[in-house]
Amino acid sequence: MKSHARVVVIGGGIGGLSALYHLTLEGWNDVVLLERNELTSGTTWHSAAQCPSIAFNQLLLLLRDYTVRLYQELANDAAYPINYHFGTGGMRLLTNHTHVDEVNHIISVAKGLGFEFDLLDAPEAKRRNPLLNTDGVLAALWDERDGDIDPAQLCQALAARSRRAGAEIHRNTPVTGLAQMPNGEWLVTTTKGTITAEHIVVAAGYRVNEVGALMGIEYPVIAMEHMYFVTEDIPELVAREGRMPMVRCPRDTFYMRQEKKGLLVGIYEHDCKTFGMDGIDPDFVNALCPDDLDRLLPKMEPIFDRLPCLKDVGIKSVVNGPISYAADAGPLVGKQPSLRNFWSMNGLRVGIGEGGGYGKMLAQMIVHGETEWDTWQIDPRRITSYANTEYTALKSIEDYQHEFRWHLPHEHRPAGRPAKASPLYPVFKAKGAAFGVVNGWERVSFFKPSQDFEESHGYAFQNWHPVVEAEIAALRAGVGLAELSGFNHYRISGPGALEWIDSLTCSPVSRKIGKASLIYFLTPRGNVAGEATIVPLSNGEIFYGSAAAAEYHDMDWLTEHLPADSGIRIESRTNTHTMLVIAGPKTRSILAAVSPRTKWGQKDFPWLTAQRCFIGHIEALAIAISFSGEQAFELHIPNTQLYAAYEILTQAGNVCGLSHFGMYAIESMRMEKGYGHWKGDFITEFNPFEAGLDRFVDMNKAFPGKEGLQAQIAAGNRKKRVILELHSPAAPAQPGEGVFAGDRPVGSVTSAAWGHRTQKNLAMAYVAPDQAEEGTQLSLFLLGKRVVATVLPSCLFDPENNIQRGQYV
């Protein structure tokens, strides 16, 4: 075994082997894979190994598309052919109208990417798969490219190609120690010696926390037992020449594919079971959990009704093996939080079906510092400290039970809640708040109009639509209060701290005490990586605020660029402070009433400035800034005193009719202002000029990513962010849905909401530059129907920002 490698990959399943192979494709051949036992001896060997191309969002569609194409290439390699049943076809059964709305959304997303899926009626579904009883089936989503693959052959093919490119693979080589040396390299200790590596990739499957323990890391990953059974030969399959199309059913949470001349049927039972939470036997290798068919019995009757052939055939074998789940059911592929050159390829619930794409993506990150896609939804840093093992188990059980039931828009399922909550959570709950979740934090979506009001979810406008309209109307008539719990908040201090931040951003940075600057960080290729508000304070500190989800992401960005021995300190206040927002025409009046020592007049406290103040006797940092376009202030308050500050504000607000509002109202208002959202609208696929952030770029200064941005400027914009009005009152658009000029896909939606002040159905989208001119007529598909969309001005509500400057008319 060599003593040095550029990358050491730990784990020899589909994740580790895909990462290894794709690193060699990027030209990094000095790479080593270490496997504690034999290749594919974990989850991979017993995988049902399905390879669908259907997925529920843009990124996963792209990852699965790449994976399918890679597997086709491998299967057709005469030097090392593998068994891949490509193009068997598969269908997702739709048994209620919500299912139909879901797949119309997916079809729209796919069309925007140039992929085509068909919607079959029940008779056609039965014609393609005669084993089905289609009673109660409204339609079926058809995936022409669906298939399955031999997982062991697949991994051996990746291993063979990697070895030919120069990679080394060491089997039966457990890793026993990991330590980072002062120069940033990693010392990897194994039972067969040590290797020094520049980068580490952990792809350890259900043993990930055994590897994590070597570094003191607790990954938000556990394993769930999953059973499938294989039947004896079925006469209809014996008589059939071709393979029977695959079936997935969200109502009964099962899947079916052909296995030789029988069926392989996998079931996601409600009475499910975690695996290995108290440790895993070291000898659990190429092994299975005990059969437990009794757990499946409650599911069997509806499955037998759907597949009557199962009533007359015996079960040949049962497979019950562990599958890894992360805390939100998505994989953890990317940078490991707080560690340099340490990468994760874990929680691969759909490892075979998406593994090719994961490997390509991770290799691009390691080699180039970014990928061709924005991958935040599977970035390990999206899940922060709240997701301990117990929380992860609760969410994994919930996700397992709902395996084929996609999340509906705005749906936040109940397991593990509340994980994080401010002191005002019980206050707002008592007032009838409906909550969503952001980075584990409970955050108010809206306030229910009555005690028995239940929030509905779906793809059309929902029952809370008029409630949000009333919240905005009340705010505009007087003053409203909202809490943004979990808002990412750092205090940065030390010699040269402001100059250092200035050197990291493409944006102009104000040196004036109390003056707020909105700044952007760029990727190496010049795309948008991060967004923050910074304010130099009178005590020499710098306020740094960003999206709640950016807690780990931004800390990594800053610390990785921190000069050695600089004396600059970064203190996180994300979990110790909370932001209250006061907005509306009477905002300054109520603040003057509770904080008389501060001058709240427009001239004394203008827009985009900050001051230390006291809300009664509670110290706060107030910033005159608005995401809604109304007169507004952010109040940053310690959690220990948040309730006291809230009581002071609400008592004073009783005089002027203080109301409350939530995130749905903020979303509506920010859309009308044309304000983008980090990781919604501002993503690493587009540069700041494409994102409409021209005024926040100073090309006369040096900053990371400038060379890449200059190259993009020279090449011309690929897309342009626009605001669209959808000429339909029936439904909002959803992120990822395609935008079309005629039948030609020209872009996709990033966010959408009804604008209650402008009475328009709005969407934000990136479209081809030649389709971005104001007044251009485009179209989208809403609930399966084509809807005309018109490009609007970039700001619809108060485009001159007169209201934020105090000039109400």
N, C-alpha and C positions, 0 to 999 in steps of 0.2 A: 504494500500500500504506500502511495506517494506521501511525502511529508508536507506538501503545500498544494493548494488548489484555489482557483479563483472563486469557485462556488462549491459548497458541500450541501447536498440535498439529503435530508433525513427522511426516509420512508420510501418503500418500493411498491406502492400501489399505483393506481392510475394518476393520482395527483403528482406524486414525486417523479414518475417516469415521464409524464407529459412536460413537467417543468424542465427536466434534464434534457429531453429531446429538443425542446424549443430554444433552450439556451444555446445548443449547438447550431441551430438554424440561424441564430443571431451572430454566430461566429465565435462564441465563447466555448472553446473545446477543452479547456483545462478545468473540467468539472468532474465531480465525484458524487456518486450516490451510495449511501450506506443504508442497508436494510437489516434489521435485527434478526430476521429469519429468512424465508425464501420470498422472492418477488410474488406479489399478489396474495400473500398469505393472510391478509386482514379482511376487510370488507369486500375488496375487489373480487376475490375468487368466487364468492357466493352471490354476486350481484345478478339481478334479473336482466341487467345489461340492455335496457331499452334505449333507443336513440331517436327520440322524437325531434322534430324541428319546430313544433309549436311551443310557445312560451308566452308568459303573460306580460312581458314588457320588452322594450327595445333592446336593452343590453343582452338579455338572455336569448332573444331571437337571434341576435348576431353571434353570440357565443355558440349556440347550437348549430347555426348554419355553418360556421367554420368547422365545428367538430364533425359534423356529417360529411363535409367535403374532405377533411383529413382522413376519416375512416374509409371513405371510398378510395382515396389514393393508396392507403395502406393495403386494402383488400385486393387492389389491382396490381400490386407490386409482385411481379413474377418471381423475384428473388426470395420473397417471404410472404406469400399470400395468407390471408386470414379469413375466417368464416364470418362473413357479414351479410346478413339478410337485409340489404338496402331496398327500400321501396316496397316493402310489404304493404304499407299503408296502415293508417290508424285513425280511429275516430273517438271523439269525446262526446258522450251522450248528453243531451240537453233535455231536462225533464221539467223545467219551469221557465217562466219568461225572464227571470233574472239571469239564468244561464245563457239565454239567447242574447240578452243585452251584453253580457260579458264577452261572448265570442264575437259579436259585432264590433266591440271595442278592439279585440285582438286582431280581427281581420283588417280594421282600419290601420292599426299600428303596422301590421305586416305589409299592407299595400304601400305605405309610406316608405318602406325599406326595399320595395321591389319584390316582395315575397307574396305568393298567392296561396290562400287556403280556401276550400270550398265549404259551403253550408249545404248539407244533404237533408232531404226530407226523410221521414221514417221509412217509407217503402224502399227508397234507394239505399239507406243504411242496411236494411235487412237483405237486400239483393247482394250487397258487397260482402256481408257477413251473415250467411244463412243460419248460423248458430244462435242468433239473437232473437229474443222475444222483444219486440219494439213497442209493446203496450206502454202508453204514457210518455213515449219519446216524442218531443216536439220537433227535434232536428238533431243533427250530428255534425260536429266540426271535423272536416276531413283533412288529414295530413298525408299527402301523397308520398313523402319521403320517409315516413316512419319505418322503423325496423329494429333489429336487435343484433348484437355482436357477441362473439366469444371473448369474454373479458381477459382470460389468461393469454390467449393468442394475441389480442390487441396489445397488452403490456409487453409481451415478449418481442413483438414487432418494434415497438418504441425503443425497447432496450437494445435490440440489434442495431437499429439505425444510430442510436446514440453512441454505441461502442465503435461503430465504423467511423464516426466523426471524431473519435478521440476521447470520449468520456469513459470513465472507469466506473464499474458497478461492483460493490463488495457486498455479497450476501453473508448472512450469519455473522453480522458485525454490529452488535448493539452499541449505541452511543451511551457513555457513562458519565460524561462531563462536558460542559460548555462554559467557556469563560472568554470575555472580551479583554484584549490586551490594551495597554495604553495607546498604541498606534492605531487602534480601531479594528485590527484583525481579530479573528476568532480562533481560539484553541479548542479543537474538537477531540475529546478523548474517547477512545473506543477500546474494546477488549483486544484489539489487534494493533494498537499503537495510537499515535496522535497525528492530526492533520491541522495545519494552519490554513485558515480560509479567509478570504476577503468578505465573502457573503455566506450566510446560512439560510437555507430554505427548510422549514419544518413542514413535512407532509405526512404526519404520523397517524392519520386516521383516528380510530377510536382510542389509540394510545397517546394522543396528543398531550394530555396532561401529565403523562409520565415524563415526556421530554420537557414539557414546560416546567416541571418541578426542578429540573436541573438549573433553571434560570430564575426560579421564584415566580414563574408566570402561571396564573390560573386562567386558562382559555375558557371563554364562554361557549364551551362545546361539551355535549354529552352524547352518549349513544342510546338509541332506542332499538329494542328487539323488533324485527320485522319478519313476518312469516309469509311464505308462498308455498303452494303445493303443486305438484306435477301429477297429472292424471295418467291413467292407462290410455291405450289407444282409443280414439273415438271414431266410430264407423264413418262419419261424414268426412273426417280428415284423411282417413285411410283411402277413401274413394276419390279424394280431391287431388288434383295435380299441383296447383299452386298453393302458396301459404295463405292462411286465413288472416285477414286484417286484424290489427290489435284493437283493443277496446279499453277505454278508461271511463269510469262513471263517477261523477262528483256526488250524486245522490247516495249511492251505496258504497262509496270509497273503495273501489276495487279496480284492478287492471287485469287484462287477459291477453296473453299472446300464445302463439303456437309453439310447442316444444316437441320436436319430432312429429309423431302422429297423435300426440295428446295436447292438452292445454296446460300452460303455466298460469296460475291464478294467484295474484297477490292481494292481500286484504289489509286495510288500515282500520283495525278494530278500535272501538271506543275504550275497551278495557285493556289498554296497552301497558307496556312495561319498559322501564329504563334498564340500561345495562352498564355494569361496571362502576357504579357510583361509589362503591366502597373498595375499589381496587379490582384489577384484572389479573387472573392467574397468568403467570409468566409463560405457562405452557399452552395457553389458549392460542393455538396457531393452526391455520386451516381448519378451524373448529367451528362448531355451531352450538347454539343454546338448545336446551331441551325442547322438544316439541310440546306445544300447549294448544292443541286444536280447540279445547273447550273455550278458550278466549274468543275464538272466531265464530262460535255457534250463533250468537245474536245477529251476525251479519249474513249467515249462510242462506237463510230462507229467501230474502230478496235477490240474492245473487243466483240462487237456483231458479228463481222465477225468470230472471233475465237471461240465464243460460240453461235452458231445460235439459240439455245434454248431460249436465253434471249429475243429474239425478240417477242416471243409468250407467255410471262409469266409476271405477274404483280409483283411489288415490295411490299412486305409485311411490311417491316420496314427499317429505315435508322438509323445507329449509327454513330455519329460524336463526337469523344472524343479526349482528349489530350493524346499525347504520348511524353515521354521525349527524348530529343536528347542532347548529349554532342557535344562539338565543333568539334570533328572529327568523330562523329557518333558512336564511341565506348563507352562502359560504363565506369564509374569512380568507380572501385571496388578496394579498398585497402586503404593505409595510406593517410590521409589528409595532404597535405604539411604544414610543419612548426608547426604542433600541435602534441603533444605526446598523444598516446592512444586515438586518435580520427580517426574514420574510415568512409569511404564513401562506399555507395552502391546505386549509383545514375546514372542517364542517361541510364536507362535500356530500351533501344529501343526494345530489344527482351527479355523482362523480363520473360515471361512464358517459352519460348523456351530454355533459357539458365540459368534460375534462380536457378535450383538445383546446377549447377556447380559453380555459383557465391557464393552461400551460403557456399558450402564446402570449396572453395578457401579462402574466407574471414575468416572463422572460423580457418582454418589452420594458416593463417597469425597471427591472434590475439593470438592463443594459443602457436604456435611453432616458430613464428617469420619468417616463410617462408612457401611456399607451395611446392607441388610435381612438379609443373609446373613453368616455367618462365612466369610471367604474366605482363610483362612490357607494352604490348600493351593496357592493360586496367587499368594500374596503374594511379591514379589521378595525380601523379607528372609529367607525360609525357606532360601535358598541363600547360603552365606557364602564366605569367601575361598578355601576349598579348591578351588572349582569354577573352575579356570582353563580356558583354551581347549582344552588337551590332554585334560584330564579330561572336559570337556563333549563333546569328539569321541568319546571312548571310550564314554560313556554314551549318546550319541545314536545311535551305530552299534548298540549293544545294543538300545535301545528301538525303533529302526527294524526290526531283525530280529524283534522280538517285538510288532509293532504291534498285532495283534488278540489278543494273549495277555495278559490282565489279570494283575496281580500277585496271587498267592495270599496269604492271611493269613500274616504274619511272613516273607514271602519277600523277601530282599535279594539282588539279582542281582550277579554277580561283577565286572563291568567297573569299572575305576577303583578297585579296592580292593586294599590299604587306602589311603584318602585321608588319614586322620588316625588316629594311634594313639599311645597313651601308652607309656612305657618298659616297661610290664608286658605289652604285647600279645604279644611272643614268649614270655614266661613262661606266660601263660594258654593260648596256642596249643599249647605243648608239653604242657600239662596236659589238653588235649583240649577246650578251649572251643569252643563254637559261637557265632559272633558275629552280631549285627545291626548296623545303622548308624543313628546319631543325629547329625544335623548334620555328616555326614562322618566322625564318630568311630566306630571299631570299639568296640563295647561287648558284653560277654559276655551271651549269652542264657541259656545253661546250660552245664554241663560234661558231655561225653559219657561214658557209662559204660564204653565200650570204644573202642579205636582205630578199629575198622571201623564204628562207629555213624554212620549218615547221617541227618540231620534230614529228616523228611518235612514236606510242606506240603499243606494242604487245609482244607476247611470243617468236617470232623469233628474230634474230639479226635485228636491225632497221637501219634507214637511217643515223643515227649519228655514226654508227660503224666506217666508214673510217675517219670521222672527228676527232674522238678521237685518232685514230692511227696517224693522222698527228700532233696533239697537242703533243703527246709523242715523236714523231720523232724530232720535232722542239726543244723541251726541251733538248733532248739528244744531239742535235747538238750544243747547245749553252747554253741558260739560259731561264727559263720560270718563270712566276709569276702567283700565284693563291691567291685568298682571301678565308679564312675560317671564314666567318662571324658567330657570335654566339658561337664560341669556348668557353667552360666554363672555366672561369679564376677567381681564388680567390687569394688574398694575405693574408697570415696568419702570425701573429706576436704575440709577448708576451713571457714571461719567460717560458722556457721549451717546446716551441711549436714544435720543431723538434723531441724531445724525445717523445712527446705526439703522433705525427703522426706515429712515428716508432712503438709505442705500439699498434697501430690500424691495422697494415698491416702485412701480412705474408711474405712480401718481405724485402730484405736487403735495408737499407736506407743509402745513403752516407751523411756523416757529412761535407764533403769538400765543401767550398764555390764555387758556380758555377757549381757543378757536378750534372747532372740530374740523377734521379732514377725513373724507371717505377715500380709502386707499385700496389698491388691488395688487396682489402678488401674481406673478406669472410662472408658468412651467418653463422648462428649458426650450421648448418650441415656441414660446410666446403666447400660450393660451392662458385663460383665466384659471388660476389655482386657488386664490383666496381673496376674501373681501373683509375689510375691518374699518371701524371708525376709531380714530385716535384723537386724543385731546391732551396737549401739554397742560399740566396743572400747576398751580402756584407753589405747591410744596416740593416741586422738582420731579414728581412722579408723572407718568404718562398713563392716562386711561386708554385701554385697548378693549374694544367691544366687537363681538362678531356673533354669528348665528349659533344657537344652542348646540347644534349638531357638530360644530367645529371645535369642540373642547379639546379633543386629542389631536386632531388634524393641525390646528394652528399652533399648539404647543410644540409639536414636532417641527413644523416649519421654522418657528423662531429659534428653538434650541439648536437645530442643525446648522443654522446660519450664525450662531452666536460666536463671536471671536473668543479664542482661548484667553483666559485670564483677563477678561475685559472689565470685570467688576459689575457688569450689567446683570440685574436680577429680574426675574419674572415671577410674580406671585399670582396664583390663580385665586380669584374670588367667585368663581362660577358656582360653587356649592355653599358659599357663605353669604352671598348677597342676591337680592332679587330686584327686578326692575318693575316699577309701576309706571304706567303711561296715563297721563291726564291729557285729554284732547277735547276740543270744541271751542266755540267763541268766548265762553266764560272761564277758560283755563287760567288766564292770568289773574282773574279776579279771585278765584278760589285759592290760588297759591298765595296771593297777597294777604288773604285773610288768615291763613295758617302759618305764614312765614313773613311777618311784617318787617323783619330786619333786612330782608333782601328787596331790592328794587326790581319789580317784575315788569315794568313798562317796556314797550318794544325797543325804545332807544337804549335803555339801561341793560336789557337782557335780550339782545337780538337773536334772530334765527341762526342756528349753527354755532352757538357759543355755549359754554358751560360755566357753572359757578357752584361753589360749596354753599349750602343753605341749611336751614333747620325747618323741618316740618313739625311745628310745635317745638318740642324739645329734642326731636330725633334728627340727627345729622344725616344729610343725604348729599349726593352729587346730582345736580339738576342739569340736563342738557336740553337746549331748545332745538329739537329735531323731530321730524315727523315722517312716518312711513305711510301715513294716511292722507297727507295733503291738507290736513286741518291744522289750526293752531295746536301745538302739542309740546309736551315736555316729557322726557324720560327722567324718572327719579330712581336712583340706584341706592338701595337701602340695605343695611345689614339684616339678615334673617332674624336675629335676636330681637330686633326692634320693628320688624315689618308690621306686625299686628297693631302695635301702638300707632305707627304712622298712618295705617289704613283707617283706624278709628278716628284719628284727628281729621283726616281728609273727609271721611263720610259724614261726620258730624257737621263740619263746615258746609259740606255739599248739600245737606238737607235744605239749606236756605235757597239754593239756586237750582234745585232739582237734579242733583247728581245721579247719573245713570251708570250702568255697567255694560261693557261690551266684550266680545271674545275674538278669537283668531279668525273666525269666518268673516266677521265684519272687517277686520284688518285686511284680509285677503281681497275682499271686494274693493276696498278703497285703494289699496296699493296697485291693483290692476288698472284702475282708472287713471292713476298717476303715471303708469308705465314703469313702475319700479320693479326691477328684477329681484329674484330671490336666489341666494347662493345655493348651489347644487340642485336648484330647480331650473333656473334660467341662465345662471352663470356657471358654466361647466367647462371642463378641460378640453372639450372638443372645439371650442371657438375662442378667438382672440378678442381683446377688448374693443377693437374697431368693429368686428362682426357683431359684438354684443351691444353696440350702441353706447359704449363707454368712452368715446373719444375724448371728452373733456377731462377725463381722469388719467390721461396719458401725457407725460412730458418726455418727448423723444430727445430733448436736449440734455438729459441726465443719464447716468449709468445705472443699470439695474439688472438683476438676474432675469434672463429670458429675452433681453433686448435683441441679441443677435438673431434669435429665432423669430422674434416679432418682425424685425426688419426684413427677413427672408419672406415672411408671409405677406407683408405689405407689398413687396415687389411682385409677388405672385398674384395678388388681388384677392378680394374677399371670396370665400367659398359660399357663405350664407350671410344673412342679415337678420337681426332680430326685429320683429315688427309686432304691432298690436292689430288684432283682427276683430271685427264685429261679425258674429255669426247670426245670420238672419233666420233665427228659429227661437221660439220661447220654450221649447220642449226640454232641452237638456244642455248642460255645459259640455264643452270638449274635455278630454282627459289627456294627461301627459303622454306623449309618445304617438298620438294619433297623427296620421298623415295629412299633409296639406297638398292640394292638387291644383294644377293649371290644366283644365280639361281632364284627361286621364293620366297626365304625366305627374308623378310625385315630385314636388319641388321643395319639400321641407316637412317639419313636424312640430307639433305643439309641445311647449314646455310647461305651461301652467294656464289655468283658466278660472273664471268666476263671473258671476253676474255682477255688473256695476250698478248698484242701487241708486247712486246719485245721478248717473247718466242714463239709466234704464236701458242698458245695452248688454247683450250677451258677449262677453269678451274672452279672448284667448291671446296668449303670448306665444310666438312661434319663431323659429328660424326658417327662412325661406331663401330660395335662390335670389341673388342680387337683382336679377332682371325682373323679379316679381315683387320687389319690395317697395315700389313707388306708391305713394298715397293714392287711394282710389282704385287700385288694382283689384279685379274680381277673381277670387280663388274659390275653392270649395273644400269641405270636409265631409266625413261621414259621421252622423250622429244617430245612434240607435239603428244603424243599418241603412239610413237614408241620406242621400247627398244633400248638403246644405250649402248655400252660397255664403261666402265670407269676403268681406271688404277690408283692405288695408286702410287703417286709420292713422291719424297723426300720432306721434310717439307719446303724447300726453293729452288726455281728454278732459281732465278736470283741473281747472285753474293752471293752465300751462305756464303762466308767468310767475307762479308761486306767490301771488299777491296775498293769499290767505295766510301762508306761513310767515309772511312778513308783517302780518297784522292789518292788512288792508282789506277788511271785509266789505263787500258791496251787497 
